[in-house]
């Protein structure tokens, strides 16, 4: 049978439903950002692991494995640690990650709000209470920020972070974008009247664990649990959840 006749016969069979065609492929993966200038401010040991002494740092040498978040972001993007939020540093940033950051100054909160409203993309992770054990004595500044201190910027956008009180501290799994993320005593966001400024348009998901906000021309995604970022090795689906969250920073609420 020549190719022309076969093609005509196949087309006719499809038209009357005589042939069922199945397209089988892997599930669609979330879009990994490419070529983005990503800024990272965090108190967690993502960019570097603090050491108890110079001797410990020298002993670790170059053998220390990079935190999974750093490795994932640096694969196809430019990742820069951010120590200060000001117009100059934010102007060099396409996507900003604030993951359990230190307390921001009033000037930094204003700069952050202006940047997002001007079209910036933000992922803000605010955990009411970290559950991992600190490496150093209580009060040592090398420890991560144990309690979220991002209330002022959240209040400006009409959100209030509530502590996680449900459960007994056991790990649960929540689906974000069809992928599983570990959560331990996750907090939740509530919508409240904004504390000054133009209100944000926020949508709460996962019982308030996630807030997706349109703020001026920009987008912010807020997550009320940092469990998957506390871990140096990636939990199952961690990278997919990360790409889902970063993708949401470019979506309209409700998308």
C-alpha positions as CSV (number, residue, x, y, z in Angstrom):
1,X,0.0,0.0,0.0
2,X,1.5,3.3,-1.0
3,X,1.9,6.1,1.5
4,X,-0.7,8.4,0.0
5,X,-3.4,5.6,0.0
6,X,-2.4,4.7,3.6
7,X,-2.7,8.2,4.8
8,X,-6.1,8.7,3.2
9,X,-7.3,5.4,4.7
10,X,-6.1,6.4,8.2
11,X,-7.7,9.8,7.9
12,X,-11.0,8.2,7.0
13,X,-10.8,5.7,9.9
14,X,-10.1,8.5,12.4
15,X,-13.0,10.5,11.1
16,X,-15.5,7.7,11.8
17,X,-13.8,6.8,15.1
18,X,-12.5,3.4,14.0
19,X,-9.1,4.1,15.4
20,X,-8.3,5.2,19.0
21,X,-5.0,7.1,19.3
22,X,-3.4,7.4,22.6
23,X,-0.5,9.8,23.3
24,X,1.4,8.6,26.3
25,X,4.1,10.7,27.9
26,X,5.5,11.7,31.3
27,X,3.5,14.2,33.4
28,X,4.2,17.8,32.6
29,X,6.9,19.2,34.8
30,X,6.8,22.7,36.2
31,X,8.8,25.3,34.2
32,X,12.3,25.8,35.6
33,X,13.4,29.4,35.3
34,X,16.2,30.0,32.8
35,X,18.7,32.8,32.7
36,X,17.1,34.7,35.6
37,X,19.0,37.0,38.0
38,X,17.9,35.5,41.3
39,X,18.6,37.2,44.7
40,X,18.5,35.3,47.9
41,X,18.3,36.6,51.5
42,X,18.0,33.9,54.1
43,X,19.1,33.2,57.7
44,X,19.1,29.4,56.8
45,X,22.5,27.8,55.9
46,X,21.6,27.7,52.2
47,X,24.5,29.7,50.7
48,X,27.1,28.7,53.2
49,X,27.1,26.6,56.4
50,X,28.4,28.4,59.5
51,X,31.2,26.7,61.4
52,X,32.0,26.6,65.1
53,X,35.6,27.5,64.4
54,X,38.2,28.3,61.7
55,X,39.5,24.8,62.2
56,X,36.1,23.3,61.4
57,X,35.8,25.5,58.3
58,X,39.3,24.4,57.1
59,X,38.5,20.7,57.8
60,X,35.3,20.9,55.7
61,X,37.3,22.3,52.7
62,X,35.6,22.0,49.4
63,X,34.0,18.6,50.2
64,X,30.8,20.1,51.7
65,X,27.8,19.5,49.4
66,X,25.9,22.6,48.4
67,X,22.4,22.9,49.8
68,X,19.8,21.6,47.4
69,X,18.2,25.0,46.9
70,X,21.4,26.7,46.0
71,X,22.4,23.9,43.6
72,X,18.9,24.0,41.9
73,X,18.9,27.7,41.5
74,X,22.5,28.0,40.2
75,X,22.1,25.3,37.6
76,X,20.5,27.6,34.9
77,X,20.4,31.0,36.6
78,X,22.6,33.6,38.3
79,X,22.2,33.4,42.1
80,X,23.4,36.3,44.3
81,X,23.3,36.4,48.1
82,X,21.6,39.7,49.2
83,X,22.6,41.3,52.4
84,X,20.7,44.6,52.0
85,X,17.5,45.4,50.3
86,X,17.8,48.7,48.6
87,X,16.8,50.1,45.2
88,X,20.3,49.5,43.7
89,X,20.5,45.8,44.6
90,X,16.8,45.2,43.8
91,X,17.3,46.8,40.3
92,X,19.7,43.9,39.5
93,X,17.2,41.2,40.5
94,X,14.6,39.5,38.4
95,X,13.3,37.1,41.1
96,X,13.9,37.6,44.9
97,X,13.8,34.8,47.5
98,X,13.4,35.8,51.1
99,X,13.5,32.6,53.1
100,X,13.2,33.1,56.8
101,X,15.1,36.3,56.5
102,X,16.4,38.5,59.4
103,X,14.2,41.4,60.4
104,X,14.1,44.1,57.7
105,X,14.6,47.7,58.5
106,X,11.8,50.2,57.7
107,X,13.9,51.5,54.7
108,X,14.2,47.9,53.4
109,X,10.5,47.3,53.7
110,X,9.8,50.4,51.7
111,X,12.3,49.4,49.0
112,X,10.9,45.9,48.8
113,X,7.3,47.2,48.5
114,X,8.3,49.7,45.8
115,X,10.2,47.0,43.9
116,X,7.3,44.5,43.9
117,X,4.8,47.2,42.9
118,X,7.1,48.1,40.1
119,X,6.9,44.6,38.6
120,X,9.2,42.5,40.9
121,X,8.7,38.8,41.5
122,X,9.0,37.7,45.1
123,X,8.9,34.3,47.0
124,X,8.7,35.0,50.7
125,X,8.9,32.1,53.2
126,X,7.9,33.0,56.7
127,X,7.8,30.2,59.2
128,X,6.2,31.1,62.6
129,X,8.6,28.7,64.3
130,X,11.4,26.6,62.8
131,X,11.5,23.0,64.0
132,X,15.1,22.0,63.3
133,X,17.5,22.0,66.1
134,X,20.0,25.0,66.1
135,X,23.6,24.1,65.6
136,X,24.8,26.7,68.1
137,X,23.8,28.0,71.6
138,X,20.5,29.9,71.9
139,X,21.0,33.5,70.9
140,X,24.1,32.8,68.7
141,X,23.6,34.9,65.6
142,X,24.9,32.0,63.5
143,X,21.7,30.2,64.1
144,X,18.7,30.7,61.7
145,X,16.0,33.2,62.5
146,X,13.8,30.9,64.7
147,X,10.7,33.0,64.5
148,X,9.4,34.8,61.5
149,X,10.0,38.6,61.7
150,X,8.4,39.7,58.4
151,X,5.2,41.0,59.9
152,X,5.5,44.6,58.8
153,X,5.7,43.9,55.0
154,X,2.9,41.3,55.3
155,X,0.7,43.7,57.2
156,X,1.3,46.3,54.5
157,X,-0.1,43.8,51.9
158,X,-3.1,43.0,54.1
159,X,-1.8,39.7,55.5
160,X,-1.3,38.4,59.1
161,X,0.8,35.3,59.8
162,X,-0.7,33.0,62.4
163,X,1.3,30.3,64.2
164,X,0.9,26.6,63.4
165,X,-1.0,25.1,66.3
166,X,-2.6,22.0,64.8
167,X,-1.0,18.6,65.2
168,X,1.8,17.4,67.5
169,X,4.8,18.4,65.4
170,X,4.8,15.4,63.1
171,X,5.5,15.9,59.5
172,X,2.6,16.2,57.1
173,X,2.5,16.5,53.4
174,X,0.6,19.1,51.5
175,X,0.2,19.3,47.7
176,X,1.3,22.5,46.0
177,X,0.8,22.5,42.2
178,X,0.2,18.8,42.2
179,X,3.5,18.0,44.1
180,X,4.1,17.0,47.7
181,X,5.8,19.3,50.2
182,X,6.7,18.4,53.8
183,X,5.2,20.7,56.5
184,X,5.8,20.6,60.2
185,X,3.5,22.9,62.3
186,X,2.9,25.1,59.3
187,X,1.5,28.5,59.9
188,X,-1.3,30.2,58.0
189,X,-2.0,33.6,56.5
190,X,-5.1,35.5,57.2
191,X,-6.3,38.6,55.3
192,X,-6.6,41.7,57.3
193,X,-7.0,45.4,56.5
194,X,-3.7,46.7,55.0
195,X,-1.4,48.8,57.3
196,X,-1.1,51.7,54.9
197,X,-0.5,51.9,51.2
198,X,-2.5,50.4,48.3
199,X,-4.0,47.0,49.3
200,X,-2.7,43.9,47.6
201,X,-5.0,41.5,45.8
202,X,-4.3,38.2,47.6
203,X,-5.6,34.7,47.2
204,X,-5.2,32.2,50.0
205,X,-4.5,28.5,49.2
206,X,-4.0,25.3,51.1
207,X,-5.9,26.6,54.1
208,X,-3.8,29.7,54.3
209,X,-0.4,28.0,54.0
210,X,0.2,29.8,50.7
211,X,-0.8,33.4,49.7
212,X,-0.5,34.5,46.1
213,X,-0.7,38.3,45.8
214,X,-0.9,40.8,42.9
215,X,0.8,43.9,44.2
216,X,0.8,46.7,41.7
217,X,2.6,45.4,38.6
218,X,4.4,42.6,40.6
219,X,3.6,39.3,42.2
220,X,4.5,37.9,45.6
221,X,4.0,34.3,46.7
222,X,4.1,33.8,50.5
223,X,4.6,30.4,52.2
224,X,4.0,29.9,55.9
225,X,6.4,27.0,56.5
226,X,10.1,26.5,55.8
227,X,10.5,22.8,56.5
228,X,11.7,21.8,53.0
229,X,14.2,24.7,53.0
230,X,15.6,23.7,56.4
231,X,16.8,20.4,55.0
232,X,20.2,20.3,53.2
233,X,19.1,17.4,51.0
234,X,15.9,17.8,48.9
235,X,12.7,16.2,50.1
236,X,10.7,14.4,47.6
237,X,9.3,16.8,44.9
238,X,11.2,19.7,46.5
239,X,12.6,21.0,43.2
240,X,9.2,20.6,41.5
241,X,7.5,22.5,44.3
242,X,10.2,25.2,44.1
243,X,9.5,25.7,40.4
244,X,5.8,25.7,41.0
245,X,6.2,28.5,43.6
246,X,8.5,30.5,41.4
247,X,6.1,30.1,38.5
248,X,3.3,31.5,40.6
249,X,5.2,34.7,41.0
250,X,4.6,35.3,37.4
251,X,0.9,34.3,37.4
252,X,-2.2,36.2,38.0
253,X,-4.0,35.2,41.3
254,X,-6.4,32.4,40.5
255,X,-4.2,31.0,37.7
